[in-house]
């Protein structure tokens, strides 16, 4: 069982962890949310500079928290794709430098594969095959997990990701950034049936709708039109009811597609990953629907829903256990389909 020092800098969290197989020895996360809130979103250059300032301290804290030393580390991993190029370069450069200095194997890790492996951290007995509903600020996908590094994308968003829609609606309602947590909080005090909102559907060429693909751009626009109409009519915005109606629509859409996909492919386990996995509405609807169809649904702990290095370490440990290592000439990629993850290893 490999012990990995893992680094995650794909967006606005500087994260470092030490993981042995599926056991987390330490997990350090330095969030940049306070820095980016004033801009209403992540500024890539600012994120990169923040990573440079905090990464060395994060590595030191990870070793201190784990009570580990370099002789106990079997490999060094860093997220190399997908993500913000400048941000990824900081983590990748640090990992390569440490790998050369300490003569350890280097592994470049796919960010989305890390989110899949987050479920292993709380459910170490989980084994493929299973379905992963991956929902975050940049991705919304239904992934057939067949084995380590072997994935098939069965459904995905055609426009906005679910987390992106939360951020945009929060901006419409003047709630600030990030939108997911504040909408979730307000939705608990609102009426989810107050405003009927459209569930985005993807039409098929020969009629009907795609059973697993999703769309959230139209839903976001519907919220915009709703707020404009209410303001024109002189009403104060019922923010809690709008938040509840929006969140309920998203949660039901994701749940319907995940359940249908699992049943159609004969998969009895659904693992959820990504920042939106922390959403209480999604957890409620998916758990209830899964129970009704005798399916098992797994959510990672809240601390492993958003970006973290523990999930990267868990994925990398599995690869290293199988003899997969990366070349020191490996670069970063802003985009890389999950189905091409084995291109990162030799």
BALOBA-1460 file (C-alpha; in Angstrom, 3 decimals):
// residues 346
<rec num="1" residu="x" x="0.000" y="0.000" z="0.000"/>
<rec num="2" residu="x" x="1.647" y="3.180" z="-1.247"/>
<rec num="3" residu="x" x="2.011" y="6.315" z="0.863"/>
<rec num="4" residu="x" x="1.613" y="9.457" z="-1.242"/>
<rec num="5" residu="x" x="2.401" y="13.119" z="-0.730"/>
<rec num="6" residu="x" x="-0.288" y="14.776" z="-2.850"/>
<rec num="7" residu="x" x="-0.664" y="18.373" z="-4.040"/>
<rec num="8" residu="x" x="-3.823" y="19.952" z="-5.477"/>
<rec num="9" residu="x" x="-3.723" y="23.462" z="-7.018"/>
<rec num="10" residu="x" x="-6.142" y="23.225" z="-9.944"/>
<rec num="11" residu="x" x="-8.222" y="26.264" z="-8.971"/>
<rec num="12" residu="x" x="-8.485" y="28.343" z="-5.785"/>
<rec num="13" residu="x" x="-7.499" y="25.924" z="-3.013"/>
<rec num="14" residu="x" x="-3.886" y="25.174" z="-2.157"/>
<rec num="15" residu="x" x="-4.130" y="21.660" z="-0.756"/>
<rec num="16" residu="x" x="-1.540" y="19.146" z="0.442"/>
<rec num="17" residu="x" x="-2.148" y="15.714" z="1.946"/>
<rec num="18" residu="x" x="-0.361" y="12.549" z="2.955"/>
<rec num="19" residu="x" x="-2.414" y="9.460" z="2.174"/>
<rec num="20" residu="x" x="-1.665" y="5.764" z="2.598"/>
<rec num="21" residu="x" x="-3.884" y="3.794" z="0.234"/>
<rec num="22" residu="x" x="-7.355" y="4.931" z="1.413"/>
<rec num="23" residu="x" x="-6.353" y="6.289" z="4.808"/>
<rec num="24" residu="x" x="-5.740" y="10.024" z="5.261"/>
<rec num="25" residu="x" x="-2.797" y="10.848" z="7.545"/>
<rec num="26" residu="x" x="-3.013" y="14.609" z="6.967"/>
<rec num="27" residu="x" x="-5.016" y="17.030" z="4.869"/>
<rec num="28" residu="x" x="-4.195" y="20.742" z="4.619"/>
<rec num="29" residu="x" x="-6.428" y="23.118" z="2.643"/>
<rec num="30" residu="x" x="-5.739" y="26.837" z="2.237"/>
<rec num="31" residu="x" x="-8.848" y="28.378" z="0.666"/>
<rec num="32" residu="x" x="-8.619" y="31.530" z="-1.417"/>
<rec num="33" residu="x" x="-12.332" y="32.372" z="-1.224"/>
<rec num="34" residu="x" x="-11.812" y="35.588" z="0.798"/>
<rec num="35" residu="x" x="-9.323" y="36.784" z="-1.825"/>
<rec num="36" residu="x" x="-11.634" y="36.175" z="-4.802"/>
<rec num="37" residu="x" x="-14.941" y="37.265" z="-3.234"/>
<rec num="38" residu="x" x="-14.295" y="40.897" z="-4.089"/>
<rec num="39" residu="x" x="-14.163" y="39.939" z="-7.784"/>
<rec num="40" residu="x" x="-17.261" y="37.726" z="-7.747"/>
<rec num="41" residu="x" x="-15.288" y="34.714" z="-8.983"/>
<rec num="42" residu="x" x="-11.845" y="33.201" z="-9.350"/>
<rec num="43" residu="x" x="-9.181" y="35.360" z="-11.024"/>
<rec num="44" residu="x" x="-6.636" y="32.901" z="-12.505"/>
<rec num="45" residu="x" x="-3.513" y="35.051" z="-12.111"/>
<rec num="46" residu="x" x="-4.389" y="35.925" z="-8.528"/>
<rec num="47" residu="x" x="-5.005" y="32.234" z="-7.779"/>
<rec num="48" residu="x" x="-1.596" y="31.268" z="-9.166"/>
<rec num="49" residu="x" x="0.214" y="33.868" z="-7.058"/>
<rec num="50" residu="x" x="-1.621" y="32.728" z="-3.929"/>
<rec num="51" residu="x" x="-0.535" y="29.124" z="-4.598"/>
<rec num="52" residu="x" x="3.098" y="30.237" z="-4.845"/>
<rec num="53" residu="x" x="2.840" y="32.032" z="-1.500"/>
<rec num="54" residu="x" x="1.235" y="29.167" z="0.442"/>
<rec num="55" residu="x" x="2.400" y="25.870" z="-1.048"/>
<rec num="56" residu="x" x="5.638" y="25.487" z="0.936"/>
<rec num="57" residu="x" x="3.834" y="26.128" z="4.199"/>
<rec num="58" residu="x" x="1.150" y="23.622" z="3.205"/>
<rec num="59" residu="x" x="3.728" y="20.893" z="2.567"/>
<rec num="60" residu="x" x="5.386" y="21.527" z="5.907"/>
<rec num="61" residu="x" x="2.045" y="21.433" z="7.734"/>
<rec num="62" residu="x" x="1.067" y="18.184" z="6.023"/>
<rec num="63" residu="x" x="4.199" y="16.444" z="7.307"/>
<rec num="64" residu="x" x="3.731" y="17.934" z="10.771"/>
<rec num="65" residu="x" x="0.077" y="16.871" z="10.992"/>
<rec num="66" residu="x" x="0.889" y="13.338" z="9.790"/>
<rec num="67" residu="x" x="3.973" y="12.997" z="11.972"/>
<rec num="68" residu="x" x="5.725" y="11.613" z="8.899"/>
<rec num="69" residu="x" x="9.144" y="11.992" z="7.306"/>
<rec num="70" residu="x" x="10.439" y="11.620" z="3.759"/>
<rec num="71" residu="x" x="11.554" y="8.024" z="4.246"/>
<rec num="72" residu="x" x="7.880" y="7.035" z="4.619"/>
<rec num="73" residu="x" x="6.798" y="8.601" z="1.311"/>
<rec num="74" residu="x" x="6.571" y="6.206" z="-1.653"/>
<rec num="75" residu="x" x="5.500" y="8.687" z="-4.328"/>
<rec num="76" residu="x" x="4.680" y="12.341" z="-4.974"/>
<rec num="77" residu="x" x="1.566" y="13.348" z="-6.884"/>
<rec num="78" residu="x" x="0.069" y="16.583" z="-8.176"/>
<rec num="79" residu="x" x="-3.030" y="17.450" z="-10.146"/>
<rec num="80" residu="x" x="-1.994" y="18.158" z="-13.737"/>
<rec num="81" residu="x" x="-5.382" y="18.360" z="-15.510"/>
<rec num="82" residu="x" x="-7.937" y="19.805" z="-15.934"/>
<rec num="83" residu="x" x="-7.801" y="23.228" z="-14.326"/>
<rec num="84" residu="x" x="-6.335" y="26.717" z="-14.515"/>
<rec num="85" residu="x" x="-2.986" y="26.344" z="-16.282"/>
<rec num="86" residu="x" x="-1.051" y="28.779" z="-14.112"/>
<rec num="87" residu="x" x="-2.447" y="27.298" z="-10.924"/>
<rec num="88" residu="x" x="-1.718" y="23.732" z="-12.034"/>
<rec num="89" residu="x" x="1.873" y="24.658" z="-12.882"/>
<rec num="90" residu="x" x="2.577" y="25.693" z="-9.295"/>
<rec num="91" residu="x" x="1.591" y="22.328" z="-7.840"/>
<rec num="92" residu="x" x="3.123" y="20.309" z="-10.666"/>
<rec num="93" residu="x" x="6.460" y="22.150" z="-10.442"/>
<rec num="94" residu="x" x="6.595" y="21.645" z="-6.680"/>
<rec num="95" residu="x" x="5.830" y="17.926" z="-6.995"/>
<rec num="96" residu="x" x="8.411" y="17.354" z="-9.728"/>
<rec num="97" residu="x" x="11.082" y="19.229" z="-7.786"/>
<rec num="98" residu="x" x="10.422" y="17.161" z="-4.657"/>
<rec num="99" residu="x" x="10.370" y="13.938" z="-6.668"/>
<rec num="100" residu="x" x="13.795" y="14.693" z="-8.139"/>
<rec num="101" residu="x" x="15.230" y="15.916" z="-4.831"/>
<rec num="102" residu="x" x="14.059" y="12.897" z="-2.835"/>
<rec num="103" residu="x" x="14.290" y="10.374" z="-5.689"/>
<rec num="104" residu="x" x="10.637" y="9.362" z="-5.496"/>
<rec num="105" residu="x" x="8.226" y="8.340" z="-8.275"/>
<rec num="106" residu="x" x="6.175" y="11.210" z="-9.684"/>
<rec num="107" residu="x" x="2.493" y="10.933" z="-10.601"/>
<rec num="108" residu="x" x="0.447" y="13.494" z="-12.514"/>
<rec num="109" residu="x" x="-3.175" y="13.050" z="-11.473"/>
<rec num="110" residu="x" x="-6.478" y="13.852" z="-13.154"/>
<rec num="111" residu="x" x="-8.584" y="16.182" z="-11.030"/>
<rec num="112" residu="x" x="-11.883" y="14.470" z="-11.827"/>
<rec num="113" residu="x" x="-10.470" y="11.058" z="-11.017"/>
<rec num="114" residu="x" x="-9.627" y="12.522" z="-7.636"/>
<rec num="115" residu="x" x="-13.281" y="13.441" z="-7.073"/>
<rec num="116" residu="x" x="-14.280" y="9.868" z="-7.899"/>
<rec num="117" residu="x" x="-11.806" y="8.580" z="-5.329"/>
<rec num="118" residu="x" x="-13.146" y="10.914" z="-2.619"/>
<rec num="119" residu="x" x="-15.834" y="8.319" z="-1.930"/>
<rec num="120" residu="x" x="-13.169" y="5.713" z="-1.202"/>
<rec num="121" residu="x" x="-11.914" y="7.816" z="1.704"/>
<rec num="122" residu="x" x="-15.147" y="7.349" z="3.661"/>
<rec num="123" residu="x" x="-16.053" y="3.957" z="2.159"/>
<rec num="124" residu="x" x="-12.742" y="2.074" z="1.792"/>
<rec num="125" residu="x" x="-14.532" y="-1.163" z="0.871"/>
<rec num="126" residu="x" x="-16.110" y="0.435" z="-2.214"/>
<rec num="127" residu="x" x="-15.110" y="-1.414" z="-5.393"/>
<rec num="128" residu="x" x="-15.955" y="-0.926" z="-9.092"/>
<rec num="129" residu="x" x="-18.131" y="-1.150" z="-10.992"/>
<rec num="130" residu="x" x="-20.318" y="1.727" z="-9.836"/>
<rec num="131" residu="x" x="-21.813" y="4.952" z="-11.144"/>
<rec num="132" residu="x" x="-20.305" y="8.296" z="-10.142"/>
<rec num="133" residu="x" x="-22.370" y="11.474" z="-10.252"/>
<rec num="134" residu="x" x="-19.698" y="14.156" z="-10.453"/>
<rec num="135" residu="x" x="-21.108" y="17.629" z="-9.815"/>
<rec num="136" residu="x" x="-18.926" y="20.667" z="-9.298"/>
<rec num="137" residu="x" x="-18.406" y="24.241" z="-10.419"/>
<rec num="138" residu="x" x="-16.856" y="23.166" z="-13.691"/>
<rec num="139" residu="x" x="-18.217" y="19.686" z="-14.350"/>
<rec num="140" residu="x" x="-21.476" y="17.763" z="-14.249"/>
<rec num="141" residu="x" x="-21.122" y="14.170" z="-15.439"/>
<rec num="142" residu="x" x="-22.412" y="10.637" z="-14.965"/>
<rec num="143" residu="x" x="-19.405" y="8.330" z="-15.095"/>
<rec num="144" residu="x" x="-19.364" y="4.546" z="-15.324"/>
<rec num="145" residu="x" x="-16.422" y="3.566" z="-13.101"/>
<rec num="146" residu="x" x="-15.146" y="0.214" z="-14.388"/>
<rec num="147" residu="x" x="-11.690" y="0.098" z="-12.776"/>
<rec num="148" residu="x" x="-8.781" y="2.329" z="-11.824"/>
<rec num="149" residu="x" x="-8.224" y="4.527" z="-14.868"/>
<rec num="150" residu="x" x="-11.061" y="2.915" z="-16.836"/>
<rec num="151" residu="x" x="-14.068" y="5.225" z="-17.192"/>
<rec num="152" residu="x" x="-16.971" y="5.808" z="-19.547"/>
<rec num="153" residu="x" x="-18.914" y="9.060" z="-19.575"/>
<rec num="154" residu="x" x="-22.612" y="8.253" z="-19.889"/>
<rec num="155" residu="x" x="-24.051" y="11.716" z="-19.379"/>
<rec num="156" residu="x" x="-22.853" y="15.298" z="-19.028"/>
<rec num="157" residu="x" x="-24.029" y="18.891" z="-19.091"/>
<rec num="158" residu="x" x="-24.249" y="20.525" z="-22.488"/>
<rec num="159" residu="x" x="-23.697" y="24.043" z="-21.133"/>
<rec num="160" residu="x" x="-23.386" y="25.298" z="-17.539"/>
<rec num="161" residu="x" x="-22.217" y="22.920" z="-14.839"/>
<rec num="162" residu="x" x="-24.477" y="22.599" z="-11.802"/>
<rec num="163" residu="x" x="-22.079" y="24.472" z="-9.525"/>
<rec num="164" residu="x" x="-21.643" y="27.176" z="-12.141"/>
<rec num="165" residu="x" x="-25.421" y="27.637" z="-12.241"/>
<rec num="166" residu="x" x="-25.474" y="28.058" z="-8.450"/>
<rec num="167" residu="x" x="-22.831" y="30.792" z="-8.690"/>
<rec num="168" residu="x" x="-24.641" y="32.621" z="-11.491"/>
<rec num="169" residu="x" x="-28.017" y="32.514" z="-9.753"/>
<rec num="170" residu="x" x="-26.400" y="33.728" z="-6.529"/>
<rec num="171" residu="x" x="-25.008" y="36.659" z="-8.491"/>
<rec num="172" residu="x" x="-28.486" y="37.421" z="-9.884"/>
<rec num="173" residu="x" x="-29.815" y="37.479" z="-6.325"/>
<rec num="174" residu="x" x="-26.872" y="39.588" z="-5.073"/>
<rec num="175" residu="x" x="-25.816" y="36.862" z="-2.643"/>
<rec num="176" residu="x" x="-22.083" y="36.952" z="-3.331"/>
<rec num="177" residu="x" x="-19.515" y="34.285" z="-4.171"/>
<rec num="178" residu="x" x="-19.425" y="31.307" z="-3.894"/>
<rec num="179" residu="x" x="-23.115" y="30.745" z="-4.528"/>
<rec num="180" residu="x" x="-23.604" y="27.126" z="-3.526"/>
<rec num="181" residu="x" x="-23.366" y="27.388" z="0.279"/>
<rec num="182" residu="x" x="-25.471" y="30.558" z="0.610"/>
<rec num="183" residu="x" x="-28.239" y="29.287" z="-1.705"/>
<rec num="184" residu="x" x="-28.317" y="26.001" z="0.217"/>
<rec num="185" residu="x" x="-28.637" y="27.899" z="3.497"/>
<rec num="186" residu="x" x="-31.433" y="30.170" z="2.260"/>
<rec num="187" residu="x" x="-33.263" y="27.313" z="0.526"/>
<rec num="188" residu="x" x="-33.808" y="25.606" z="3.877"/>
<rec num="189" residu="x" x="-35.969" y="28.582" z="4.907"/>
<rec num="190" residu="x" x="-37.836" y="28.917" z="1.596"/>
<rec num="191" residu="x" x="-40.660" y="27.182" z="-0.258"/>
<rec num="192" residu="x" x="-39.342" y="24.891" z="-3.014"/>
<rec num="193" residu="x" x="-42.761" y="24.936" z="-4.686"/>
<rec num="194" residu="x" x="-43.097" y="28.720" z="-4.760"/>
<rec num="195" residu="x" x="-41.967" y="29.112" z="-8.377"/>
<rec num="196" residu="x" x="-42.167" y="26.404" z="-11.054"/>
<rec num="197" residu="x" x="-38.865" y="26.474" z="-12.931"/>
<rec num="198" residu="x" x="-37.965" y="24.524" z="-16.096"/>
<rec num="199" residu="x" x="-35.802" y="21.435" z="-15.981"/>
<rec num="200" residu="x" x="-33.315" y="21.668" z="-18.831"/>
<rec num="201" residu="x" x="-33.612" y="18.845" z="-21.346"/>
<rec num="202" residu="x" x="-31.490" y="17.865" z="-24.336"/>
<rec num="203" residu="x" x="-33.502" y="16.998" z="-27.455"/>
<rec num="204" residu="x" x="-32.529" y="13.989" z="-29.561"/>
<rec num="205" residu="x" x="-32.411" y="14.253" z="-33.393"/>
<rec num="206" residu="x" x="-35.127" y="11.648" z="-33.843"/>
<rec num="207" residu="x" x="-37.380" y="12.962" z="-31.085"/>
<rec num="208" residu="x" x="-37.495" y="12.599" z="-27.340"/>
<rec num="209" residu="x" x="-34.835" y="13.689" z="-24.871"/>
<rec num="210" residu="x" x="-31.413" y="12.409" z="-23.837"/>
<rec num="211" residu="x" x="-31.955" y="10.382" z="-20.657"/>
<rec num="212" residu="x" x="-28.677" y="11.304" z="-18.941"/>
<rec num="213" residu="x" x="-27.412" y="14.618" z="-20.368"/>
<rec num="214" residu="x" x="-28.382" y="17.821" z="-18.589"/>
<rec num="215" residu="x" x="-28.636" y="21.555" z="-19.212"/>
<rec num="216" residu="x" x="-28.702" y="24.376" z="-16.671"/>
<rec num="217" residu="x" x="-28.326" y="27.455" z="-18.873"/>
<rec num="218" residu="x" x="-32.074" y="27.715" z="-19.481"/>
<rec num="219" residu="x" x="-32.819" y="27.337" z="-15.778"/>
<rec num="220" residu="x" x="-30.455" y="30.187" z="-14.981"/>
<rec num="221" residu="x" x="-32.178" y="32.350" z="-17.613"/>
<rec num="222" residu="x" x="-35.593" y="31.448" z="-16.171"/>
<rec num="223" residu="x" x="-34.470" y="32.735" z="-12.769"/>
<rec num="224" residu="x" x="-33.256" y="35.939" z="-14.437"/>
<rec num="225" residu="x" x="-36.636" y="36.458" z="-16.161"/>
<rec num="226" residu="x" x="-38.440" y="35.722" z="-12.874"/>
<rec num="227" residu="x" x="-36.450" y="38.315" z="-10.934"/>
<rec num="228" residu="x" x="-36.931" y="40.894" z="-13.708"/>
<rec num="229" residu="x" x="-40.702" y="40.324" z="-13.736"/>
<rec num="230" residu="x" x="-41.026" y="40.578" z="-9.965"/>
<rec num="231" residu="x" x="-38.993" y="43.789" z="-9.887"/>
<rec num="232" residu="x" x="-41.013" y="45.315" z="-12.742"/>
<rec num="233" residu="x" x="-44.211" y="44.529" z="-10.830"/>
<rec num="234" residu="x" x="-42.810" y="46.352" z="-7.810"/>
<rec num="235" residu="x" x="-42.353" y="43.285" z="-5.605"/>
<rec num="236" residu="x" x="-39.424" y="42.791" z="-3.271"/>
<rec num="237" residu="x" x="-37.587" y="39.645" z="-4.262"/>
<rec num="238" residu="x" x="-38.564" y="36.584" z="-2.176"/>
<rec num="239" residu="x" x="-34.946" y="35.440" z="-2.198"/>
<rec num="240" residu="x" x="-35.455" y="32.424" z="0.055"/>
<rec num="241" residu="x" x="-38.310" y="31.069" z="-2.071"/>
<rec num="242" residu="x" x="-36.373" y="31.640" z="-5.309"/>
<rec num="243" residu="x" x="-33.325" y="29.903" z="-3.836"/>
<rec num="244" residu="x" x="-35.437" y="26.964" z="-2.667"/>
<rec num="245" residu="x" x="-37.227" y="26.626" z="-6.019"/>
<rec num="246" residu="x" x="-33.967" y="26.794" z="-7.962"/>
<rec num="247" residu="x" x="-32.141" y="24.311" z="-5.736"/>
<rec num="248" residu="x" x="-35.063" y="21.872" z="-5.788"/>
<rec num="249" residu="x" x="-35.173" y="21.953" z="-9.592"/>
<rec num="250" residu="x" x="-31.439" y="21.239" z="-9.878"/>
<rec num="251" residu="x" x="-31.532" y="18.460" z="-7.286"/>
<rec num="252" residu="x" x="-34.511" y="16.729" z="-8.918"/>
<rec num="253" residu="x" x="-32.945" y="16.936" z="-12.391"/>
<rec num="254" residu="x" x="-29.670" y="15.412" z="-11.215"/>
<rec num="255" residu="x" x="-31.437" y="12.743" z="-9.186"/>
<rec num="256" residu="x" x="-33.703" y="11.671" z="-12.047"/>
<rec num="257" residu="x" x="-30.774" y="11.214" z="-14.417"/>
<rec num="258" residu="x" x="-28.531" y="9.437" z="-11.915"/>
<rec num="259" residu="x" x="-31.224" y="6.945" z="-10.882"/>
<rec num="260" residu="x" x="-32.229" y="6.217" z="-14.483"/>
<rec num="261" residu="x" x="-28.611" y="5.712" z="-15.518"/>
<rec num="262" residu="x" x="-27.830" y="3.361" z="-12.622"/>
<rec num="263" residu="x" x="-30.930" y="1.256" z="-13.288"/>
<rec num="264" residu="x" x="-30.353" y="1.102" z="-17.050"/>
<rec num="265" residu="x" x="-26.751" y="-0.072" z="-16.630"/>
<rec num="266" residu="x" x="-27.459" y="-2.460" z="-13.756"/>
<rec num="267" residu="x" x="-25.268" y="-0.566" z="-11.266"/>
<rec num="268" residu="x" x="-26.468" y="-0.768" z="-7.656"/>
<rec num="269" residu="x" x="-24.137" y="1.896" z="-6.222"/>
<rec num="270" residu="x" x="-24.026" y="5.623" z="-6.946"/>
<rec num="271" residu="x" x="-21.033" y="7.553" z="-5.586"/>
<rec num="272" residu="x" x="-21.326" y="11.342" z="-5.623"/>
<rec num="273" residu="x" x="-18.314" y="13.640" z="-5.931"/>
<rec num="274" residu="x" x="-17.569" y="17.335" z="-6.373"/>
<rec num="275" residu="x" x="-18.496" y="20.477" z="-4.497"/>
<rec num="276" residu="x" x="-22.236" y="20.184" z="-5.198"/>
<rec num="277" residu="x" x="-22.164" y="16.820" z="-3.399"/>
<rec num="278" residu="x" x="-22.311" y="18.924" z="-0.224"/>
<rec num="279" residu="x" x="-25.714" y="20.353" z="-1.192"/>
<rec num="280" residu="x" x="-28.431" y="19.303" z="1.255"/>
<rec num="281" residu="x" x="-31.169" y="19.304" z="-1.382"/>
<rec num="282" residu="x" x="-29.271" y="16.927" z="-3.646"/>
<rec num="283" residu="x" x="-28.439" y="14.653" z="-0.718"/>
<rec num="284" residu="x" x="-32.070" y="14.492" z="0.341"/>
<rec num="285" residu="x" x="-33.578" y="13.807" z="-3.070"/>
<rec num="286" residu="x" x="-30.932" y="11.316" z="-4.169"/>
<rec num="287" residu="x" x="-30.972" y="9.340" z="-0.929"/>
<rec num="288" residu="x" x="-34.769" y="9.087" z="-0.993"/>
<rec num="289" residu="x" x="-34.873" y="8.034" z="-4.650"/>
<rec num="290" residu="x" x="-32.048" y="5.526" z="-4.206"/>
<rec num="291" residu="x" x="-33.799" y="3.917" z="-1.248"/>
<rec num="292" residu="x" x="-37.007" y="3.619" z="-3.279"/>
<rec num="293" residu="x" x="-35.127" y="1.673" z="-5.980"/>
<rec num="294" residu="x" x="-32.952" y="-0.403" z="-3.608"/>
<rec num="295" residu="x" x="-29.811" y="1.422" z="-4.696"/>
<rec num="296" residu="x" x="-26.902" y="2.443" z="-2.489"/>
<rec num="297" residu="x" x="-25.779" y="6.065" z="-2.625"/>
<rec num="298" residu="x" x="-22.502" y="7.302" z="-1.148"/>
<rec num="299" residu="x" x="-21.555" y="10.903" z="-0.411"/>
<rec num="300" residu="x" x="-18.018" y="11.809" z="0.682"/>
<rec num="301" residu="x" x="-17.581" y="13.713" z="3.965"/>
<rec num="302" residu="x" x="-18.177" y="17.440" z="3.588"/>
<rec num="303" residu="x" x="-14.457" y="18.184" z="3.889"/>
<rec num="304" residu="x" x="-13.731" y="16.004" z="0.846"/>
<rec num="305" residu="x" x="-16.525" y="17.354" z="-1.398"/>
<rec num="306" residu="x" x="-14.688" y="20.493" z="-2.436"/>
<rec num="307" residu="x" x="-11.168" y="20.421" z="-3.888"/>
<rec num="308" residu="x" x="-8.651" y="18.714" z="-1.626"/>
<rec num="309" residu="x" x="-5.388" y="16.811" z="-1.917"/>
<rec num="310" residu="x" x="-6.527" y="13.729" z="0.022"/>
<rec num="311" residu="x" x="-8.650" y="12.574" z="-2.922"/>
<rec num="312" residu="x" x="-5.673" y="13.137" z="-5.259"/>
<rec num="313" residu="x" x="-3.481" y="11.071" z="-2.951"/>
<rec num="314" residu="x" x="-6.027" y="8.253" z="-2.829"/>
<rec num="315" residu="x" x="-6.255" y="8.074" z="-6.633"/>
<rec num="316" residu="x" x="-2.476" y="8.276" z="-7.025"/>
<rec num="317" residu="x" x="-1.885" y="5.540" z="-4.459"/>
<rec num="318" residu="x" x="-4.081" y="3.175" z="-6.453"/>
<rec num="319" residu="x" x="-2.160" y="3.968" z="-9.623"/>
<rec num="320" residu="x" x="1.234" y="3.562" z="-7.952"/>
<rec num="321" residu="x" x="0.143" y="0.251" z="-6.429"/>
<rec num="322" residu="x" x="-0.485" y="-0.910" z="-10.006"/>
<rec num="323" residu="x" x="2.924" y="0.266" z="-11.203"/>
<rec num="324" residu="x" x="1.690" y="3.431" z="-12.936"/>
<rec num="325" residu="x" x="4.091" y="6.397" z="-12.830"/>
<rec num="326" residu="x" x="4.329" y="9.616" z="-14.816"/>
<rec num="327" residu="x" x="7.179" y="11.108" z="-16.780"/>
<rec num="328" residu="x" x="8.912" y="14.155" z="-15.372"/>
<rec num="329" residu="x" x="8.291" y="15.759" z="-18.770"/>
<rec num="330" residu="x" x="4.530" y="15.644" z="-18.202"/>
<rec num="331" residu="x" x="2.899" y="19.044" z="-18.603"/>
<rec num="332" residu="x" x="-0.379" y="20.560" z="-17.462"/>
<rec num="333" residu="x" x="-3.614" y="20.569" z="-19.440"/>
<rec num="334" residu="x" x="-6.538" y="22.947" z="-19.038"/>
<rec num="335" residu="x" x="-8.776" y="20.219" z="-20.444"/>
<rec num="336" residu="x" x="-8.409" y="16.458" z="-20.608"/>
<rec num="337" residu="x" x="-11.308" y="13.997" z="-20.891"/>
<rec num="338" residu="x" x="-11.462" y="11.565" z="-18.004"/>
<rec num="339" residu="x" x="-11.532" y="8.727" z="-20.517"/>
<rec num="340" residu="x" x="-7.939" y="9.644" z="-21.464"/>
<rec num="341" residu="x" x="-6.568" y="9.491" z="-17.907"/>
<rec num="342" residu="x" x="-4.117" y="6.672" z="-18.686"/>
<rec num="343" residu="x" x="-2.243" y="9.024" z="-21.015"/>
<rec num="344" residu="x" x="-0.775" y="10.534" z="-17.855"/>
<rec num="345" residu="x" x="1.059" y="7.326" z="-16.914"/>
<rec num="346" residu="x" x="3.681" y="5.018" z="-18.326"/>
